[in-house]
Amino acid sequence: MPSATPDYSLTDDQKQHFLTHGWIKLDDCFSLDDELCKRLMSDMWERLGMDENDKTTWDPDRGECRP
């Protein structure tokens, strides 16, 4: 009997990508129209000190430890 819960396990390639690069892209894991998602995304941009509408504020080296 198939499980009612989808299998959200990461593939070996996804795991390796995360270990190598420190991030992975997960497709269709939540809806950007969801109100909780909107609040979390807004909080993320604020915590990162970046503006989602201004790519000049995006820091490609965000993985570095900074004071």
PDBQT receptor file of N, H, CA, C and O in Angstrom, charges set to zero:
ATOM      1  N   MET A   1       0.841  -1.182   0.000  1.00  0.00    +0.000 N 
ATOM      2  CA  MET A   1       0.000   0.000   0.000  1.00  0.00    +0.000 C 
ATOM      3  C   MET A   1       0.885   1.244   0.000  1.00  0.00    +0.000 C 
ATOM      4  O   MET A   1       1.737   1.376   0.878  1.00  0.00    +0.000 OA
ATOM      5  N   PRO A   2       0.712   2.165  -0.959  1.00  0.00    +0.000 N 
ATOM      6  CA  PRO A   2       1.544   3.371  -1.012  1.00  0.00    +0.000 C 
ATOM      7  C   PRO A   2       1.272   4.297   0.164  1.00  0.00    +0.000 C 
ATOM      8  O   PRO A   2       0.162   4.355   0.694  1.00  0.00    +0.000 OA
ATOM      9  N   SER A   3       2.315   5.017   0.554  1.00  0.00    +0.000 N 
ATOM     10  H   SER A   3       3.216   4.970   0.123  1.00  0.00    +0.000 HD
ATOM     11  CA  SER A   3       2.209   5.962   1.662  1.00  0.00    +0.000 C 
ATOM     12  C   SER A   3       1.431   7.199   1.215  1.00  0.00    +0.000 C 
ATOM     13  O   SER A   3       1.569   7.644   0.076  1.00  0.00    +0.000 OA
ATOM     14  N   ALA A   4       0.609   7.754   2.118  1.00  0.00    +0.000 N 
ATOM     15  H   ALA A   4       0.497   7.392   3.043  1.00  0.00    +0.000 HD
ATOM     16  CA  ALA A   4      -0.142   8.975   1.820  1.00  0.00    +0.000 C 
ATOM     17  C   ALA A   4       0.760  10.198   1.896  1.00  0.00    +0.000 C 
ATOM     18  O   ALA A   4       0.414  11.261   1.379  1.00  0.00    +0.000 OA
ATOM     19  N   THR A   5       1.911  10.055   2.535  1.00  0.00    +0.000 N 
ATOM     20  H   THR A   5       2.192   9.192   2.955  1.00  0.00    +0.000 HD
ATOM     21  CA  THR A   5       2.856  11.155   2.670  1.00  0.00    +0.000 C 
ATOM     22  C   THR A   5       3.909  11.066   1.574  1.00  0.00    +0.000 C 
ATOM     23  O   THR A   5       4.556  10.030   1.421  1.00  0.00    +0.000 OA
ATOM     24  N   PRO A   6       4.086  12.139   0.812  1.00  0.00    +0.000 N 
ATOM     25  CA  PRO A   6       5.115  12.103  -0.234  1.00  0.00    +0.000 C 
ATOM     26  C   PRO A   6       6.508  11.928   0.366  1.00  0.00    +0.000 C 
ATOM     27  O   PRO A   6       6.749  12.289   1.518  1.00  0.00    +0.000 OA
ATOM     28  N   ASP A   7       7.400  11.383  -0.411  1.00  0.00    +0.000 N 
ATOM     29  H   ASP A   7       7.205  11.090  -1.347  1.00  0.00    +0.000 HD
ATOM     30  CA  ASP A   7       8.783  11.201   0.024  1.00  0.00    +0.000 C 
ATOM     31  C   ASP A   7       9.564  12.485  -0.264  1.00  0.00    +0.000 C 
ATOM     32  O   ASP A   7       9.824  12.814  -1.422  1.00  0.00    +0.000 OA
ATOM     33  N   TYR A   8       9.931  13.196   0.786  1.00  0.00    +0.000 N 
ATOM     34  H   TYR A   8       9.720  12.929   1.726  1.00  0.00    +0.000 HD
ATOM     35  CA  TYR A   8      10.669  14.448   0.632  1.00  0.00    +0.000 C 
ATOM     36  C   TYR A   8      12.161  14.263   0.883  1.00  0.00    +0.000 C 
ATOM     37  O   TYR A   8      12.873  15.229   1.161  1.00  0.00    +0.000 OA
ATOM     38  N   SER A   9      12.628  13.039   0.786  1.00  0.00    +0.000 N 
ATOM     39  H   SER A   9      12.050  12.254   0.560  1.00  0.00    +0.000 HD
ATOM     40  CA  SER A   9      14.047  12.774   1.012  1.00  0.00    +0.000 C 
ATOM     41  C   SER A   9      14.890  13.448  -0.063  1.00  0.00    +0.000 C 
ATOM     42  O   SER A   9      14.481  13.546  -1.220  1.00  0.00    +0.000 OA
ATOM     43  N   LEU A  10      16.064  13.908   0.334  1.00  0.00    +0.000 N 
ATOM     44  H   LEU A  10      16.395  13.829   1.274  1.00  0.00    +0.000 HD
ATOM     45  CA  LEU A  10      16.991  14.496  -0.628  1.00  0.00    +0.000 C 
ATOM     46  C   LEU A  10      17.702  13.392  -1.399  1.00  0.00    +0.000 C 
ATOM     47  O   LEU A  10      17.989  12.323  -0.861  1.00  0.00    +0.000 OA
ATOM     48  N   THR A  11      17.979  13.666  -2.654  1.00  0.00    +0.000 N 
ATOM     49  H   THR A  11      17.746  14.535  -3.091  1.00  0.00    +0.000 HD
ATOM     50  CA  THR A  11      18.742  12.713  -3.458  1.00  0.00    +0.000 C 
ATOM     51  C   THR A  11      20.213  12.807  -3.052  1.00  0.00    +0.000 C 
ATOM     52  O   THR A  11      20.623  13.760  -2.389  1.00  0.00    +0.000 OA
ATOM     53  N   ASP A  12      20.987  11.824  -3.450  1.00  0.00    +0.000 N 
ATOM     54  H   ASP A  12      20.653  11.050  -3.988  1.00  0.00    +0.000 HD
ATOM     55  CA  ASP A  12      22.423  11.868  -3.176  1.00  0.00    +0.000 C 
ATOM     56  C   ASP A  12      23.065  13.087  -3.838  1.00  0.00    +0.000 C 
ATOM     57  O   ASP A  12      23.962  13.705  -3.264  1.00  0.00    +0.000 OA
ATOM     58  N   ASP A  13      22.607  13.434  -5.048  1.00  0.00    +0.000 N 
ATOM     59  H   ASP A  13      21.879  12.932  -5.514  1.00  0.00    +0.000 HD
ATOM     60  CA  ASP A  13      23.136  14.620  -5.734  1.00  0.00    +0.000 C 
ATOM     61  C   ASP A  13      22.816  15.895  -4.963  1.00  0.00    +0.000 C 
ATOM     62  O   ASP A  13      23.665  16.780  -4.854  1.00  0.00    +0.000 OA
ATOM     63  N   GLN A  14      21.595  16.001  -4.426  1.00  0.00    +0.000 N 
ATOM     64  H   GLN A  14      20.905  15.282  -4.515  1.00  0.00    +0.000 HD
ATOM     65  CA  GLN A  14      21.224  17.175  -3.635  1.00  0.00    +0.000 C 
ATOM     66  C   GLN A  14      22.079  17.266  -2.373  1.00  0.00    +0.000 C 
ATOM     67  O   GLN A  14      22.541  18.347  -2.009  1.00  0.00    +0.000 OA
ATOM     68  N   LYS A  15      22.285  16.150  -1.719  1.00  0.00    +0.000 N 
ATOM     69  H   LYS A  15      21.910  15.272  -2.015  1.00  0.00    +0.000 HD
ATOM     70  CA  LYS A  15      23.111  16.134  -0.504  1.00  0.00    +0.000 C 
ATOM     71  C   LYS A  15      24.537  16.576  -0.816  1.00  0.00    +0.000 C 
ATOM     72  O   LYS A  15      25.116  17.378  -0.083  1.00  0.00    +0.000 OA
ATOM     73  N   GLN A  16      25.099  16.058  -1.894  1.00  0.00    +0.000 N 
ATOM     74  H   GLN A  16      24.629  15.406  -2.489  1.00  0.00    +0.000 HD
ATOM     75  CA  GLN A  16      26.462  16.417  -2.273  1.00  0.00    +0.000 C 
ATOM     76  C   GLN A  16      26.545  17.896  -2.642  1.00  0.00    +0.000 C 
ATOM     77  O   GLN A  16      27.503  18.578  -2.277  1.00  0.00    +0.000 OA
ATOM     78  N   HIS A  17      25.546  18.388  -3.364  1.00  0.00    +0.000 N 
ATOM     79  H   HIS A  17      24.768  17.834  -3.660  1.00  0.00    +0.000 HD
ATOM     80  CA  HIS A  17      25.527  19.809  -3.730  1.00  0.00    +0.000 C 
ATOM     81  C   HIS A  17      25.511  20.671  -2.473  1.00  0.00    +0.000 C 
ATOM     82  O   HIS A  17      26.226  21.670  -2.392  1.00  0.00    +0.000 OA
ATOM     83  N   PHE A  18      24.690  20.283  -1.487  1.00  0.00    +0.000 N 
ATOM     84  H   PHE A  18      24.109  19.472  -1.552  1.00  0.00    +0.000 HD
ATOM     85  CA  PHE A  18      24.643  21.045  -0.235  1.00  0.00    +0.000 C 
ATOM     86  C   PHE A  18      25.986  21.021   0.477  1.00  0.00    +0.000 C 
ATOM     87  O   PHE A  18      26.447  22.056   0.959  1.00  0.00    +0.000 OA
ATOM     88  N   LEU A  19      26.613  19.867   0.548  1.00  0.00    +0.000 N 
ATOM     89  H   LEU A  19      26.239  19.027   0.156  1.00  0.00    +0.000 HD
ATOM     90  CA  LEU A  19      27.910  19.762   1.220  1.00  0.00    +0.000 C 
ATOM     91  C   LEU A  19      28.982  20.577   0.499  1.00  0.00    +0.000 C 
ATOM     92  O   LEU A  19      29.874  21.134   1.139  1.00  0.00    +0.000 OA
ATOM     93  N   THR A  20      28.899  20.647  -0.818  1.00  0.00    +0.000 N 
ATOM     94  H   THR A  20      28.174  20.195  -1.338  1.00  0.00    +0.000 HD
ATOM     95  CA  THR A  20      29.889  21.384  -1.612  1.00  0.00    +0.000 C 
ATOM     96  C   THR A  20      29.632  22.890  -1.598  1.00  0.00    +0.000 C 
ATOM     97  O   THR A  20      30.564  23.679  -1.443  1.00  0.00    +0.000 OA
ATOM     98  N   HIS A  21      28.366  23.288  -1.760  1.00  0.00    +0.000 N 
ATOM     99  H   HIS A  21      27.609  22.647  -1.885  1.00  0.00    +0.000 HD
ATOM    100  CA  HIS A  21      28.029  24.698  -1.963  1.00  0.00    +0.000 C 
ATOM    101  C   HIS A  21      27.325  25.363  -0.784  1.00  0.00    +0.000 C 
ATOM    102  O   HIS A  21      27.261  26.591  -0.720  1.00  0.00    +0.000 OA
ATOM    103  N   GLY A  22      26.798  24.576   0.146  1.00  0.00    +0.000 N 
ATOM    104  H   GLY A  22      26.850  23.579   0.094  1.00  0.00    +0.000 HD
ATOM    105  CA  GLY A  22      26.119  25.132   1.310  1.00  0.00    +0.000 C 
ATOM    106  C   GLY A  22      24.666  25.511   1.074  1.00  0.00    +0.000 C 
ATOM    107  O   GLY A  22      24.050  26.154   1.924  1.00  0.00    +0.000 OA
ATOM    108  N   TRP A  23      24.112  25.123  -0.064  1.00  0.00    +0.000 N 
ATOM    109  H   TRP A  23      24.613  24.600  -0.754  1.00  0.00    +0.000 HD
ATOM    110  CA  TRP A  23      22.703  25.392  -0.362  1.00  0.00    +0.000 C 
ATOM    111  C   TRP A  23      22.198  24.412  -1.408  1.00  0.00    +0.000 C 
ATOM    112  O   TRP A  23      22.979  23.827  -2.159  1.00  0.00    +0.000 OA
ATOM    113  N   ILE A  24      20.894  24.242  -1.448  1.00  0.00    +0.000 N 
ATOM    114  H   ILE A  24      20.259  24.717  -0.838  1.00  0.00    +0.000 HD
ATOM    115  CA  ILE A  24      20.249  23.471  -2.510  1.00  0.00    +0.000 C 
ATOM    116  C   ILE A  24      18.956  24.177  -2.893  1.00  0.00    +0.000 C 
ATOM    117  O   ILE A  24      18.372  24.902  -2.087  1.00  0.00    +0.000 OA
ATOM    118  N   LYS A  25      18.521  23.964  -4.108  1.00  0.00    +0.000 N 
ATOM    119  H   LYS A  25      18.995  23.375  -4.762  1.00  0.00    +0.000 HD
ATOM    120  CA  LYS A  25      17.254  24.510  -4.586  1.00  0.00    +0.000 C 
ATOM    121  C   LYS A  25      16.197  23.427  -4.461  1.00  0.00    +0.000 C 
ATOM    122  O   LYS A  25      16.366  22.318  -4.968  1.00  0.00    +0.000 OA
ATOM    123  N   LEU A  26      15.113  23.755  -3.785  1.00  0.00    +0.000 N 
ATOM    124  H   LEU A  26      14.976  24.656  -3.373  1.00  0.00    +0.000 HD
ATOM    125  CA  LEU A  26      14.000  22.832  -3.641  1.00  0.00    +0.000 C 
ATOM    126  C   LEU A  26      12.814  23.399  -4.413  1.00  0.00    +0.000 C 
ATOM    127  O   LEU A  26      12.286  24.449  -4.050  1.00  0.00    +0.000 OA
ATOM    128  N   ASP A  27      12.397  22.724  -5.459  1.00  0.00    +0.000 N 
ATOM    129  H   ASP A  27      12.826  21.870  -5.754  1.00  0.00    +0.000 HD
ATOM    130  CA  ASP A  27      11.268  23.171  -6.270  1.00  0.00    +0.000 C 
ATOM    131  C   ASP A  27       9.940  22.812  -5.610  1.00  0.00    +0.000 C 
ATOM    132  O   ASP A  27       9.788  21.739  -5.025  1.00  0.00    +0.000 OA
ATOM    133  N   ASP A  28       8.989  23.726  -5.716  1.00  0.00    +0.000 N 
ATOM    134  H   ASP A  28       9.113  24.598  -6.191  1.00  0.00    +0.000 HD
ATOM    135  CA  ASP A  28       7.606  23.494  -5.276  1.00  0.00    +0.000 C 
ATOM    136  C   ASP A  28       7.486  23.023  -3.825  1.00  0.00    +0.000 C 
ATOM    137  O   ASP A  28       6.664  22.157  -3.522  1.00  0.00    +0.000 OA
ATOM    138  N   CYS A  29       8.296  23.585  -2.932  1.00  0.00    +0.000 N 
ATOM    139  H   CYS A  29       8.963  24.289  -3.179  1.00  0.00    +0.000 HD
ATOM    140  CA  CYS A  29       8.203  23.143  -1.541  1.00  0.00    +0.000 C 
ATOM    141  C   CYS A  29       7.261  24.024  -0.717  1.00  0.00    +0.000 C 
ATOM    142  O   CYS A  29       6.879  23.646   0.390  1.00  0.00    +0.000 OA
ATOM    143  N   PHE A  30       6.880  25.198  -1.243  1.00  0.00    +0.000 N 
ATOM    144  H   PHE A  30       7.190  25.506  -2.143  1.00  0.00    +0.000 HD
ATOM    145  CA  PHE A  30       5.878  26.037  -0.599  1.00  0.00    +0.000 C 
ATOM    146  C   PHE A  30       5.356  27.042  -1.613  1.00  0.00    +0.000 C 
ATOM    147  O   PHE A  30       5.925  27.209  -2.692  1.00  0.00    +0.000 OA
ATOM    148  N   SER A  31       4.264  27.711  -1.254  1.00  0.00    +0.000 N 
ATOM    149  H   SER A  31       3.801  27.576  -0.377  1.00  0.00    +0.000 HD
ATOM    150  CA  SER A  31       3.644  28.675  -2.149  1.00  0.00    +0.000 C 
ATOM    151  C   SER A  31       4.012  30.098  -1.740  1.00  0.00    +0.000 C 
ATOM    152  O   SER A  31       3.875  30.467  -0.574  1.00  0.00    +0.000 OA
ATOM    153  N   LEU A  32       4.474  30.888  -2.689  1.00  0.00    +0.000 N 
ATOM    154  H   LEU A  32       4.585  30.589  -3.637  1.00  0.00    +0.000 HD
ATOM    155  CA  LEU A  32       4.801  32.283  -2.412  1.00  0.00    +0.000 C 
ATOM    156  C   LEU A  32       3.552  33.117  -2.152  1.00  0.00    +0.000 C 
ATOM    157  O   LEU A  32       3.656  34.267  -1.727  1.00  0.00    +0.000 OA
ATOM    158  N   ASP A  33       2.371  32.549  -2.401  1.00  0.00    +0.000 N 
ATOM    159  H   ASP A  33       2.287  31.614  -2.746  1.00  0.00    +0.000 HD
ATOM    160  CA  ASP A  33       1.118  33.246  -2.125  1.00  0.00    +0.000 C 
ATOM    161  C   ASP A  33       0.649  33.055  -0.688  1.00  0.00    +0.000 C 
ATOM    162  O   ASP A  33      -0.260  33.752  -0.236  1.00  0.00    +0.000 OA
ATOM    163  N   ASP A  34       1.253  32.125   0.027  1.00  0.00    +0.000 N 
ATOM    164  H   ASP A  34       1.991  31.559  -0.340  1.00  0.00    +0.000 HD
ATOM    165  CA  ASP A  34       0.884  31.844   1.408  1.00  0.00    +0.000 C 
ATOM    166  C   ASP A  34       1.318  33.005   2.306  1.00  0.00    +0.000 C 
ATOM    167  O   ASP A  34       2.447  33.484   2.194  1.00  0.00    +0.000 OA
ATOM    168  N   GLU A  35       0.433  33.458   3.194  1.00  0.00    +0.000 N 
ATOM    169  H   GLU A  35      -0.483  33.069   3.286  1.00  0.00    +0.000 HD
ATOM    170  CA  GLU A  35       0.735  34.618   4.047  1.00  0.00    +0.000 C 
ATOM    171  C   GLU A  35       1.913  34.355   4.976  1.00  0.00    +0.000 C 
ATOM    172  O   GLU A  35       2.736  35.247   5.186  1.00  0.00    +0.000 OA
ATOM    173  N   LEU A  36       2.012  33.157   5.536  1.00  0.00    +0.000 N 
ATOM    174  H   LEU A  36       1.344  32.433   5.365  1.00  0.00    +0.000 HD
ATOM    175  CA  LEU A  36       3.152  32.840   6.404  1.00  0.00    +0.000 C 
ATOM    176  C   LEU A  36       4.444  32.887   5.606  1.00  0.00    +0.000 C 
ATOM    177  O   LEU A  36       5.458  33.389   6.089  1.00  0.00    +0.000 OA
ATOM    178  N   CYS A  37       4.411  32.371   4.397  1.00  0.00    +0.000 N 
ATOM    179  H   CYS A  37       3.587  31.963   4.004  1.00  0.00    +0.000 HD
ATOM    180  CA  CYS A  37       5.590  32.401   3.527  1.00  0.00    +0.000 C 
ATOM    181  C   CYS A  37       6.007  33.844   3.257  1.00  0.00    +0.000 C 
ATOM    182  O   CYS A  37       7.193  34.171   3.310  1.00  0.00    +0.000 OA
ATOM    183  N   LYS A  38       5.036  34.706   2.969  1.00  0.00    +0.000 N 
ATOM    184  H   LYS A  38       4.072  34.441   2.926  1.00  0.00    +0.000 HD
ATOM    185  CA  LYS A  38       5.341  36.114   2.701  1.00  0.00    +0.000 C 
ATOM    186  C   LYS A  38       6.031  36.765   3.897  1.00  0.00    +0.000 C 
ATOM    187  O   LYS A  38       6.996  37.512   3.734  1.00  0.00    +0.000 OA
ATOM    188  N   ARG A  39       5.526  36.473   5.111  1.00  0.00    +0.000 N 
ATOM    189  H   ARG A  39       4.743  35.866   5.243  1.00  0.00    +0.000 HD
ATOM    190  CA  ARG A  39       6.145  37.048   6.315  1.00  0.00    +0.000 C 
ATOM    191  C   ARG A  39       7.551  36.503   6.519  1.00  0.00    +0.000 C 
ATOM    192  O   ARG A  39       8.459  37.251   6.879  1.00  0.00    +0.000 OA
ATOM    193  N   LEU A  40       7.738  35.208   6.292  1.00  0.00    +0.000 N 
ATOM    194  H   LEU A  40       7.001  34.600   5.999  1.00  0.00    +0.000 HD
ATOM    195  CA  LEU A  40       9.066  34.608   6.458  1.00  0.00    +0.000 C 
ATOM    196  C   LEU A  40      10.061  35.174   5.444  1.00  0.00    +0.000 C 
ATOM    197  O   LEU A  40      11.215  35.438   5.784  1.00  0.00    +0.000 OA
ATOM    198  N   MET A  41       9.615  35.360   4.205  1.00  0.00    +0.000 N 
ATOM    199  H   MET A  41       8.678  35.146   3.929  1.00  0.00    +0.000 HD
ATOM    200  CA  MET A  41      10.493  35.916   3.176  1.00  0.00    +0.000 C 
ATOM    201  C   MET A  41      10.875  37.356   3.518  1.00  0.00    +0.000 C 
ATOM    202  O   MET A  41      12.032  37.746   3.356  1.00  0.00    +0.000 OA
ATOM    203  N   SER A  42       9.925  38.135   3.982  1.00  0.00    +0.000 N 
ATOM    204  H   SER A  42       8.986  37.818   4.114  1.00  0.00    +0.000 HD
ATOM    205  CA  SER A  42      10.195  39.515   4.371  1.00  0.00    +0.000 C 
ATOM    206  C   SER A  42      11.211  39.553   5.511  1.00  0.00    +0.000 C 
ATOM    207  O   SER A  42      12.142  40.358   5.499  1.00  0.00    +0.000 OA
ATOM    208  N   ASP A  43      11.021  38.678   6.489  1.00  0.00    +0.000 N 
ATOM    209  H   ASP A  43      10.265  38.024   6.498  1.00  0.00    +0.000 HD
ATOM    210  CA  ASP A  43      11.944  38.594   7.618  1.00  0.00    +0.000 C 
ATOM    211  C   ASP A  43      13.334  38.166   7.156  1.00  0.00    +0.000 C 
ATOM    212  O   ASP A  43      14.342  38.672   7.650  1.00  0.00    +0.000 OA
ATOM    213  N   MET A  44      13.385  37.227   6.203  1.00  0.00    +0.000 N 
ATOM    214  H   MET A  44      12.567  36.816   5.801  1.00  0.00    +0.000 HD
ATOM    215  CA  MET A  44      14.676  36.760   5.685  1.00  0.00    +0.000 C 
ATOM    216  C   MET A  44      15.451  37.918   5.061  1.00  0.00    +0.000 C 
ATOM    217  O   MET A  44      16.628  38.113   5.366  1.00  0.00    +0.000 OA
ATOM    218  N   TRP A  45      14.788  38.696   4.180  1.00  0.00    +0.000 N 
ATOM    219  H   TRP A  45      13.832  38.538   3.933  1.00  0.00    +0.000 HD
ATOM    220  CA  TRP A  45      15.472  39.817   3.531  1.00  0.00    +0.000 C 
ATOM    221  C   TRP A  45      15.972  40.819   4.562  1.00  0.00    +0.000 C 
ATOM    222  O   TRP A  45      17.081  41.340   4.443  1.00  0.00    +0.000 OA
ATOM    223  N   GLU A  46      15.146  41.089   5.581  1.00  0.00    +0.000 N 
ATOM    224  H   GLU A  46      14.246  40.665   5.678  1.00  0.00    +0.000 HD
ATOM    225  CA  GLU A  46      15.543  42.035   6.627  1.00  0.00    +0.000 C 
ATOM    226  C   GLU A  46      16.759  41.519   7.397  1.00  0.00    +0.000 C 
ATOM    227  O   GLU A  46      17.709  42.266   7.633  1.00  0.00    +0.000 OA
ATOM    228  N   ARG A  47      16.732  40.248   7.786  1.00  0.00    +0.000 N 
ATOM    229  H   ARG A  47      15.960  39.642   7.595  1.00  0.00    +0.000 HD
ATOM    230  CA  ARG A  47      17.846  39.673   8.544  1.00  0.00    +0.000 C 
ATOM    231  C   ARG A  47      19.140  39.643   7.724  1.00  0.00    +0.000 C 
ATOM    232  O   ARG A  47      20.232  39.799   8.270  1.00  0.00    +0.000 OA
ATOM    233  N   LEU A  48      19.007  39.444   6.418  1.00  0.00    +0.000 N 
ATOM    234  H   LEU A  48      18.120  39.318   5.975  1.00  0.00    +0.000 HD
ATOM    235  CA  LEU A  48      20.189  39.432   5.557  1.00  0.00    +0.000 C 
ATOM    236  C   LEU A  48      20.687  40.843   5.244  1.00  0.00    +0.000 C 
ATOM    237  O   LEU A  48      21.791  41.014   4.727  1.00  0.00    +0.000 OA
ATOM    238  N   GLY A  49      19.870  41.855   5.560  1.00  0.00    +0.000 N 
ATOM    239  H   GLY A  49      18.973  41.716   5.980  1.00  0.00    +0.000 HD
ATOM    240  CA  GLY A  49      20.245  43.227   5.264  1.00  0.00    +0.000 C 
ATOM    241  C   GLY A  49      20.236  43.513   3.774  1.00  0.00    +0.000 C 
ATOM    242  O   GLY A  49      21.038  44.305   3.279  1.00  0.00    +0.000 OA
ATOM    243  N   MET A  50      19.322  42.861   3.060  1.00  0.00    +0.000 N 
ATOM    244  H   MET A  50      18.671  42.217   3.463  1.00  0.00    +0.000 HD
ATOM    245  CA  MET A  50      19.230  42.996   1.614  1.00  0.00    +0.000 C 
ATOM    246  C   MET A  50      17.814  43.397   1.227  1.00  0.00    +0.000 C 
ATOM    247  O   MET A  50      16.863  43.184   1.979  1.00  0.00    +0.000 OA
ATOM    248  N   ASP A  51      17.692  43.986   0.033  1.00  0.00    +0.000 N 
ATOM    249  H   ASP A  51      18.464  44.160  -0.578  1.00  0.00    +0.000 HD
ATOM    250  CA  ASP A  51      16.395  44.375  -0.514  1.00  0.00    +0.000 C 
ATOM    251  C   ASP A  51      16.083  43.448  -1.679  1.00  0.00    +0.000 C 
ATOM    252  O   ASP A  51      16.821  43.406  -2.664  1.00  0.00    +0.000 OA
ATOM    253  N   GLU A  52      14.989  42.708  -1.563  1.00  0.00    +0.000 N 
ATOM    254  H   GLU A  52      14.390  42.742  -0.763  1.00  0.00    +0.000 HD
ATOM    255  CA  GLU A  52      14.665  41.734  -2.613  1.00  0.00    +0.000 C 
ATOM    256  C   GLU A  52      14.436  42.382  -3.973  1.00  0.00    +0.000 C 
ATOM    257  O   GLU A  52      14.532  41.708  -4.999  1.00  0.00    +0.000 OA
ATOM    258  N   ASN A  53      14.137  43.673  -3.999  1.00  0.00    +0.000 N 
ATOM    259  H   ASN A  53      14.059  44.221  -3.166  1.00  0.00    +0.000 HD
ATOM    260  CA  ASN A  53      13.877  44.375  -5.251  1.00  0.00    +0.000 C 
ATOM    261  C   ASN A  53      15.098  45.120  -5.784  1.00  0.00    +0.000 C 
ATOM    262  O   ASN A  53      15.017  45.775  -6.823  1.00  0.00    +0.000 OA
ATOM    263  N   ASP A  54      16.227  45.024  -5.081  1.00  0.00    +0.000 N 
ATOM    264  H   ASP A  54      16.292  44.492  -4.237  1.00  0.00    +0.000 HD
ATOM    265  CA  ASP A  54      17.438  45.737  -5.499  1.00  0.00    +0.000 C 
ATOM    266  C   ASP A  54      18.615  44.764  -5.468  1.00  0.00    +0.000 C 
ATOM    267  O   ASP A  54      19.229  44.548  -4.422  1.00  0.00    +0.000 OA
ATOM    268  N   LYS A  55      18.919  44.183  -6.621  1.00  0.00    +0.000 N 
ATOM    269  H   LYS A  55      18.420  44.358  -7.470  1.00  0.00    +0.000 HD
ATOM    270  CA  LYS A  55      19.976  43.161  -6.687  1.00  0.00    +0.000 C 
ATOM    271  C   LYS A  55      21.347  43.701  -6.294  1.00  0.00    +0.000 C 
ATOM    272  O   LYS A  55      22.235  42.916  -5.962  1.00  0.00    +0.000 OA
ATOM    273  N   THR A  56      21.545  45.014  -6.321  1.00  0.00    +0.000 N 
ATOM    274  H   THR A  56      20.823  45.652  -6.591  1.00  0.00    +0.000 HD
ATOM    275  CA  THR A  56      22.845  45.561  -5.905  1.00  0.00    +0.000 C 
ATOM    276  C   THR A  56      23.081  45.352  -4.416  1.00  0.00    +0.000 C 
ATOM    277  O   THR A  56      24.218  45.451  -3.955  1.00  0.00    +0.000 OA
ATOM    278  N   THR A  57      22.016  45.060  -3.647  1.00  0.00    +0.000 N 
ATOM    279  H   THR A  57      21.092  44.980  -4.021  1.00  0.00    +0.000 HD
ATOM    280  CA  THR A  57      22.175  44.807  -2.209  1.00  0.00    +0.000 C 
ATOM    281  C   THR A  57      22.429  43.338  -1.906  1.00  0.00    +0.000 C 
ATOM    282  O   THR A  57      22.746  42.978  -0.772  1.00  0.00    +0.000 OA
ATOM    283  N   TRP A  58      22.288  42.490  -2.918  1.00  0.00    +0.000 N 
ATOM    284  H   TRP A  58      22.030  42.782  -3.839  1.00  0.00    +0.000 HD
ATOM    285  CA  TRP A  58      22.467  41.055  -2.704  1.00  0.00    +0.000 C 
ATOM    286  C   TRP A  58      23.943  40.742  -2.578  1.00  0.00    +0.000 C 
ATOM    287  O   TRP A  58      24.746  41.201  -3.389  1.00  0.00    +0.000 OA
ATOM    288  N   ASP A  59      24.305  39.975  -1.583  1.00  0.00    +0.000 N 
ATOM    289  H   ASP A  59      23.652  39.601  -0.924  1.00  0.00    +0.000 HD
ATOM    290  CA  ASP A  59      25.688  39.652  -1.287  1.00  0.00    +0.000 C 
ATOM    291  C   ASP A  59      25.998  38.223  -1.721  1.00  0.00    +0.000 C 
ATOM    292  O   ASP A  59      25.556  37.273  -1.076  1.00  0.00    +0.000 OA
ATOM    293  N   PRO A  60      26.759  38.058  -2.817  1.00  0.00    +0.000 N 
ATOM    294  CA  PRO A  60      27.045  36.709  -3.293  1.00  0.00    +0.000 C 
ATOM    295  C   PRO A  60      27.941  35.907  -2.346  1.00  0.00    +0.000 C 
ATOM    296  O   PRO A  60      28.006  34.682  -2.456  1.00  0.00    +0.000 OA
ATOM    297  N   ASP A  61      28.623  36.565  -1.431  1.00  0.00    +0.000 N 
ATOM    298  H   ASP A  61      28.571  37.560  -1.341  1.00  0.00    +0.000 HD
ATOM    299  CA  ASP A  61      29.514  35.885  -0.480  1.00  0.00    +0.000 C 
ATOM    300  C   ASP A  61      28.897  35.792   0.891  1.00  0.00    +0.000 C 
ATOM    301  O   ASP A  61      29.613  35.808   1.892  1.00  0.00    +0.000 OA
ATOM    302  N   ARG A  62      27.581  35.695   0.961  1.00  0.00    +0.000 N 
ATOM    303  H   ARG A  62      27.000  35.682   0.148  1.00  0.00    +0.000 HD
ATOM    304  CA  ARG A  62      26.865  35.703   2.236  1.00  0.00    +0.000 C 
ATOM    305  C   ARG A  62      27.332  34.596   3.178  1.00  0.00    +0.000 C 
ATOM    306  O   ARG A  62      27.144  34.699   4.390  1.00  0.00    +0.000 OA
ATOM    307  N   GLY A  63      27.930  33.553   2.643  1.00  0.00    +0.000 N 
ATOM    308  H   GLY A  63      28.083  33.469   1.659  1.00  0.00    +0.000 HD
ATOM    309  CA  GLY A  63      28.371  32.448   3.473  1.00  0.00    +0.000 C 
ATOM    310  C   GLY A  63      29.519  32.800   4.394  1.00  0.00    +0.000 C 
ATOM    311  O   GLY A  63      29.789  32.064   5.343  1.00  0.00    +0.000 OA
ATOM    312  N   GLU A  64      30.201  33.904   4.141  1.00  0.00    +0.000 N 
ATOM    313  H   GLU A  64      29.981  34.502   3.370  1.00  0.00    +0.000 HD
ATOM    314  CA  GLU A  64      31.310  34.297   4.996  1.00  0.00    +0.000 C 
ATOM    315  C   GLU A  64      30.801  34.779   6.342  1.00  0.00    +0.000 C 
ATOM    316  O   GLU A  64      29.728  35.375   6.432  1.00  0.00    +0.000 OA
ATOM    317  N   CYS A  65      31.578  34.517   7.394  1.00  0.00    +0.000 N 
ATOM    318  H   CYS A  65      32.450  34.033   7.322  1.00  0.00    +0.000 HD
ATOM    319  CA  CYS A  65      31.245  35.008   8.718  1.00  0.00    +0.000 C 
ATOM    320  C   CYS A  65      31.632  36.481   8.798  1.00  0.00    +0.000 C 
ATOM    321  O   CYS A  65      32.775  36.846   8.522  1.00  0.00    +0.000 OA
ATOM    322  N   ARG A  66      30.697  37.302   9.168  1.00  0.00    +0.000 N 
ATOM    323  H   ARG A  66      29.769  37.006   9.393  1.00  0.00    +0.000 HD
ATOM    324  CA  ARG A  66      30.963  38.742   9.285  1.00  0.00    +0.000 C 
ATOM    325  C   ARG A  66      30.455  39.233  10.609  1.00  0.00    +0.000 C 
ATOM    326  O   ARG A  66      29.438  38.746  11.102  1.00  0.00    +0.000 OA
ATOM    327  N   PRO A  67      31.142  40.189  11.197  1.00  0.00    +0.000 N 
ATOM    328  CA  PRO A  67      30.663  40.727  12.492  1.00  0.00    +0.000 C 
ATOM    329  C   PRO A  67      29.380  41.491  12.352  1.00  0.00    +0.000 C 
ATOM    330  O   PRO A  67      28.853  42.001  13.341  1.00  0.00    +0.000 OA
TER     331      PRO A  67
